[in-house]
Amino acid sequence: MDSINGISRRMCLYRPKQVLPVYSDMAELIYQSAKEIETAIHCLKDPVKFKDKITKACENVTEIEHKADELYFVGVSQLFDKEENTKELLKNNKILEILERCVDEEEDVTDTIKSILIKLA
């Protein structure tokens, strides 16, 4: 939640001249990961019964994180190819970094959920 808040605060603080299309794509991945985490957390009420569902949700977040990495690298590459204004380049690059880090942190949450499963086994 802090990372999502941080993204919106940075957008307001930096006020980029244009919102890059990759921002929407990354935001969608953040949302998808959050929904998978929600599923996994709700299933922790009975981890034995829902072990497969929890595991699948965690695996889905890992897949989403890999997609986010690819989007990040493509977005940065396009940014450095197309953006000529140094200030805008720096602003947008930082925003992309924060978006990517948010998905990384969601994967960290699933690592914690998986360790809970192991401890309960």
ZASE-39070 format. One record per atom (N, C-alpha, C): residue in three letters; chain; atom name; x negated, y, z. Coordinates in steps of 0.05 Angstrom, whole numbers. Atoms other than C-alpha are relative to their C-alpha. Layout:
- resn	chain	name	c1	c2	c3
- ALA	A	CA	X	Y	Z
...
This chain:
- resn	chain	name	c1	c2	c3
- MET	A	N	-17	-24	0
- MET	A	CA	0	0	0
- MET	A	C	-18	25	0
- ASP	A	N	18	-23	0
- ASP	A	CA	-57	47	15
- ASP	A	C	-12	6	-27
- SER	A	N	11	-4	27
- SER	A	CA	-86	36	-54
- SER	A	C	20	12	-19
- ILE	A	N	-21	-11	17
- ILE	A	CA	-20	50	-88
- ILE	A	C	4	29	7
- ASN	A	N	-2	-27	-9
- ASN	A	CA	-13	113	-47
- ASN	A	C	-24	16	-10
- GLY	A	N	24	-14	10
- GLY	A	CA	-85	131	-65
- GLY	A	C	1	6	-29
- ILE	A	N	-3	-5	29
- ILE	A	CA	-70	124	-139
- ILE	A	C	17	25	-5
- SER	A	N	-18	-22	4
- SER	A	CA	-12	172	-135
- SER	A	C	-12	26	10
- ARG	A	N	13	-24	-10
- ARG	A	CA	-51	221	-93
- ARG	A	C	-22	10	-19
- ARG	A	N	22	-8	19
- ARG	A	CA	-110	220	-142
- ARG	A	C	12	12	-25
- MET	A	N	-13	-11	24
- MET	A	CA	-63	232	-200
- MET	A	C	8	29	5
- CYS	A	N	-8	-27	-7
- CYS	A	CA	-36	293	-164
- CYS	A	C	-24	19	4
- LEU	A	N	24	-15	-5
- LEU	A	CA	-105	316	-143
- LEU	A	C	-15	7	-26
- TYR	A	N	16	-3	24
- TYR	A	CA	-140	306	-210
- TYR	A	C	16	14	-22
- ARG	A	N	-17	-11	21
- ARG	A	CA	-81	327	-254
- ARG	A	C	-12	-4	-28
- PRO	A	N	11	4	27
- PRO	A	CA	-107	294	-318
- PRO	A	C	18	13	-21
- LYS	A	N	-16	-14	21
- LYS	A	CA	-85	330	-381
- LYS	A	C	18	-19	-15
- GLN	A	N	-18	19	12
- GLN	A	CA	-56	266	-408
- GLN	A	C	-1	-26	16
- VAL	A	N	-1	26	-13
- VAL	A	CA	-33	201	-377
- VAL	A	C	-5	-22	-20
- LEU	A	N	8	20	19
- LEU	A	CA	-67	144	-412
- LEU	A	C	19	-24	1
- PRO	A	N	-18	23	1
- PRO	A	CA	-24	86	-436
- PRO	A	C	-9	-24	18
- VAL	A	N	11	22	-16
- VAL	A	CA	-69	37	-398
- VAL	A	C	9	3	29
- TYR	A	N	-10	-3	-27
- TYR	A	CA	-44	68	-333
- TYR	A	C	26	-15	5
- SER	A	N	-26	14	-2
- SER	A	CA	26	41	-345
- SER	A	C	-5	-30	0
- ASP	A	N	5	28	1
- ASP	A	CA	-2	-27	-363
- ASP	A	C	-12	-10	27
- MET	A	N	12	7	-26
- MET	A	CA	-44	-29	-299
- MET	A	C	21	1	22
- ALA	A	N	-21	-3	-20
- ALA	A	CA	15	-5	-258
- ALA	A	C	19	-24	-1
- GLU	A	N	-17	23	3
- GLU	A	CA	57	-62	-286
- GLU	A	C	-13	-25	13
- LEU	A	N	15	22	-12
- LEU	A	CA	3	-112	-265
- LEU	A	C	0	2	30
- ILE	A	N	-1	-4	-29
- ILE	A	CA	1	-82	-195
- ILE	A	C	27	-8	10
- TYR	A	N	-27	7	-8
- TYR	A	CA	76	-90	-191
- TYR	A	C	4	-30	-1
- GLN	A	N	-3	29	3
- GLN	A	CA	74	-162	-216
- GLN	A	C	-15	-14	23
- SER	A	N	15	12	-22
- SER	A	CA	20	-179	-164
- SER	A	C	15	3	26
- ALA	A	N	-15	-5	-25
- ALA	A	CA	61	-147	-109
- ALA	A	C	24	-19	3
- LYS	A	N	-23	18	-1
- LYS	A	CA	121	-189	-128
- LYS	A	C	-9	-29	7
- GLU	A	N	10	27	-7
- GLU	A	CA	79	-253	-125
- GLU	A	C	-8	-1	29
- ILE	A	N	8	-1	-29
- ILE	A	CA	51	-232	-57
- ILE	A	C	26	-2	17
- GLU	A	N	-26	1	-15
- GLU	A	CA	123	-220	-33
- GLU	A	C	10	-29	1
- THR	A	N	-9	27	1
- THR	A	CA	141	-290	-56
- THR	A	C	-16	-18	20
- ALA	A	N	18	16	-17
- ALA	A	CA	81	-321	-20
- ALA	A	C	5	6	29
- ILE	A	N	-4	-7	-28
- ILE	A	CA	94	-283	44
- ILE	A	C	27	-11	10
- HIS	A	N	-26	11	-8
- HIS	A	CA	168	-303	46
- HIS	A	C	-2	-30	4
- CYS	A	N	2	29	-2
- CYS	A	CA	148	-375	36
- CYS	A	C	-17	-9	24
- LEU	A	N	16	8	-24
- LEU	A	CA	101	-373	96
- LEU	A	C	18	-7	24
- LYS	A	N	-18	8	-22
- LYS	A	CA	163	-382	140
- LYS	A	C	0	-30	3
- ASP	A	N	2	29	-1
- ASP	A	CA	156	-456	123
- ASP	A	C	-23	-8	-20
- PRO	A	N	22	5	19
- PRO	A	CA	86	-465	93
- PRO	A	C	-3	-28	-9
- VAL	A	N	2	28	8
- VAL	A	CA	89	-540	91
- VAL	A	C	20	-5	-23
- LYS	A	N	-20	4	20
- LYS	A	CA	154	-541	52
- LYS	A	C	-6	16	-26
- PHE	A	N	4	-17	23
- PHE	A	CA	133	-484	6
- PHE	A	C	-29	3	-9
- LYS	A	N	29	-2	7
- LYS	A	CA	59	-499	-2
- LYS	A	C	-5	3	-30
- ASP	A	N	4	-2	29
- ASP	A	CA	64	-509	-77
- ASP	A	C	8	28	-11
- LYS	A	N	-9	-26	9
- LYS	A	CA	103	-445	-87
- LYS	A	C	-19	22	9
- ILE	A	N	20	-20	-10
- ILE	A	CA	53	-405	-44
- ILE	A	C	-25	-2	-17
- THR	A	N	24	4	16
- THR	A	CA	-5	-435	-82
- THR	A	C	3	11	-28
- LYS	A	N	-6	-10	27
- LYS	A	CA	27	-419	-149
- LYS	A	C	0	30	-1
- ALA	A	N	0	-29	-1
- ALA	A	CA	40	-347	-129
- ALA	A	C	-28	11	3
- CYS	A	N	27	-9	-3
- CYS	A	CA	-32	-339	-107
- CYS	A	C	-16	-4	-26
- GLU	A	N	13	4	26
- GLU	A	CA	-56	-369	-173
- GLU	A	C	9	21	-20
- ASN	A	N	-11	-20	18
- ASN	A	CA	-11	-321	-211
- ASN	A	C	-14	27	5
- VAL	A	N	13	-25	-6
- VAL	A	CA	-43	-262	-175
- VAL	A	C	-29	-1	-11
- THR	A	N	27	3	11
- THR	A	CA	-112	-288	-195
- THR	A	C	0	5	-30
- GLU	A	N	-2	-4	29
- GLU	A	CA	-90	-291	-268
- GLU	A	C	6	29	-6
- ILE	A	N	-6	-29	4
- ILE	A	CA	-61	-221	-263
- ILE	A	C	-25	17	4
- GLU	A	N	25	-15	-6
- GLU	A	CA	-126	-196	-233
- GLU	A	C	-19	-2	-24
- HIS	A	N	17	3	24
- HIS	A	CA	-164	-224	-293
- HIS	A	C	10	17	-23
- LYS	A	N	-12	-18	21
- LYS	A	CA	-116	-188	-340
- LYS	A	C	-7	29	6
- ALA	A	N	6	-28	-8
- ALA	A	CA	-127	-124	-301
- ALA	A	C	-30	6	-5
- ASP	A	N	29	-4	7
- ASP	A	CA	-203	-132	-308
- ASP	A	C	-3	6	-29
- GLU	A	N	3	-4	29
- GLU	A	CA	-196	-138	-383
- GLU	A	C	12	27	-8
- LEU	A	N	-12	-26	6
- LEU	A	CA	-149	-78	-386
- LEU	A	C	-19	23	8
- TYR	A	N	19	-21	-10
- TYR	A	CA	-198	-38	-344
- TYR	A	C	-23	4	-19
- PHE	A	N	23	-2	17
- PHE	A	CA	-257	-54	-389
- PHE	A	C	7	12	-27
- VAL	A	N	-9	-11	26
- VAL	A	CA	-218	-39	-453
- VAL	A	C	7	30	4
- GLY	A	N	-7	-28	-5
- GLY	A	CA	-191	25	-422
- GLY	A	C	-24	18	3
- VAL	A	N	24	-15	-4
- VAL	A	CA	-259	49	-400
- VAL	A	C	-15	4	-27
- SER	A	N	13	-1	26
- SER	A	CA	-288	32	-468
- SER	A	C	14	21	-19
- GLN	A	N	-15	-19	16
- GLN	A	CA	-233	71	-504
- GLN	A	C	-4	28	10
- LEU	A	N	3	-27	-12
- LEU	A	CA	-240	129	-456
- LEU	A	C	-27	12	-8
- PHE	A	N	26	-10	7
- PHE	A	CA	-314	135	-469
- PHE	A	C	-4	5	-30
- ASP	A	N	0	-4	29
- ASP	A	CA	-303	129	-544
- ASP	A	C	15	25	-9
- LYS	A	N	-18	-21	10
- LYS	A	CA	-247	180	-550
- LYS	A	C	-1	26	15
- GLU	A	N	-2	-24	-15
- GLU	A	CA	-252	230	-494
- GLU	A	C	-26	17	-3
- GLU	A	N	23	-18	4
- GLU	A	CA	-298	289	-509
- GLU	A	C	-3	20	23
- ASN	A	N	1	-19	-23
- ASN	A	CA	-281	332	-448
- ASN	A	C	-11	-15	24
- THR	A	N	14	14	-22
- THR	A	CA	-329	311	-393
- THR	A	C	17	-1	26
- LYS	A	N	-17	0	-24
- LYS	A	CA	-282	332	-337
- LYS	A	C	22	-20	-2
- GLU	A	N	-22	19	4
- GLU	A	CA	-225	292	-365
- GLU	A	C	-10	-29	0
- LEU	A	N	12	26	0
- LEU	A	CA	-270	233	-377
- LEU	A	C	-5	-10	29
- LEU	A	N	6	8	-28
- LEU	A	CA	-292	233	-304
- LEU	A	C	26	-5	16
- LYS	A	N	-26	3	-14
- LYS	A	CA	-220	242	-278
- LYS	A	C	12	-27	-8
- ASN	A	N	-14	24	10
- ASN	A	CA	-192	186	-321
- ASN	A	C	-16	-25	7
- ASN	A	N	16	23	-7
- ASN	A	CA	-250	140	-307
- ASN	A	C	5	-7	30
- LYS	A	N	-4	5	-28
- LYS	A	CA	-240	148	-232
- LYS	A	C	28	-12	5
- ILE	A	N	-27	10	-3
- ILE	A	CA	-165	136	-238
- ILE	A	C	1	-30	-9
- LEU	A	N	2	28	9
- LEU	A	CA	-179	72	-278
- LEU	A	C	-13	-18	21
- GLU	A	N	14	15	-21
- GLU	A	CA	-227	49	-224
- GLU	A	C	19	-6	23
- ILE	A	N	-18	3	-22
- ILE	A	CA	-175	59	-170
- ILE	A	C	22	-20	-7
- LEU	A	N	-20	19	8
- LEU	A	CA	-122	22	-209
- LEU	A	C	-10	-28	0
- GLU	A	N	12	27	1
- GLU	A	CA	-168	-37	-220
- GLU	A	C	-6	-10	28
- ARG	A	N	5	8	-28
- ARG	A	CA	-189	-37	-147
- ARG	A	C	25	-9	15
- CYS	A	N	-26	7	-13
- CYS	A	CA	-116	-40	-126
- CYS	A	C	7	-29	-6
- VAL	A	N	-6	28	7
- VAL	A	CA	-107	-106	-164
- VAL	A	C	-20	-18	14
- ASP	A	N	20	16	-15
- ASP	A	CA	-172	-132	-133
- ASP	A	C	9	-4	29
- GLU	A	N	-9	2	-28
- GLU	A	CA	-144	-117	-64
- GLU	A	C	24	-18	3
- GLU	A	N	-23	19	0
- GLU	A	CA	-80	-154	-81
- GLU	A	C	-10	-29	-1
- GLU	A	N	12	27	1
- GLU	A	CA	-123	-214	-98
- GLU	A	C	-12	-7	27
- ASP	A	N	11	5	-27
- ASP	A	CA	-157	-206	-30
- ASP	A	C	22	-9	19
- VAL	A	N	-23	7	-17
- VAL	A	CA	-88	-211	3
- VAL	A	C	6	-30	-5
- THR	A	N	-6	28	5
- THR	A	CA	-77	-278	-32
- THR	A	C	-22	-18	11
- ASP	A	N	21	16	-12
- ASP	A	CA	-144	-302	-8
- ASP	A	C	6	-5	30
- THR	A	N	-8	3	-28
- THR	A	CA	-120	-289	63
- THR	A	C	23	-19	3
- ILE	A	N	-23	19	-1
- ILE	A	CA	-55	-325	49
- ILE	A	C	-9	-29	-4
- LYS	A	N	10	27	5
- LYS	A	CA	-93	-385	22
- LYS	A	C	-15	-10	25
- SER	A	N	13	9	-24
- SER	A	CA	-136	-387	85
- SER	A	C	19	-6	22
- ILE	A	N	-21	7	-19
- ILE	A	CA	-73	-386	127
- ILE	A	C	10	-28	-6
- LEU	A	N	-9	27	7
- LEU	A	CA	-50	-447	88
- LEU	A	C	-20	-22	9
- ILE	A	N	21	19	-8
- ILE	A	CA	-116	-482	101
- ILE	A	C	1	-5	30
- LYS	A	N	-1	2	-29
- LYS	A	CA	-112	-468	175
- LYS	A	C	25	-15	10
- LEU	A	N	-24	13	-8
- LEU	A	CA	-41	-494	179
- LEU	A	C	1	-29	-10
- ALA	A	N	0	27	11
- ALA	A	CA	-58	-558	141
- ALA	A	C	-8	-21	20
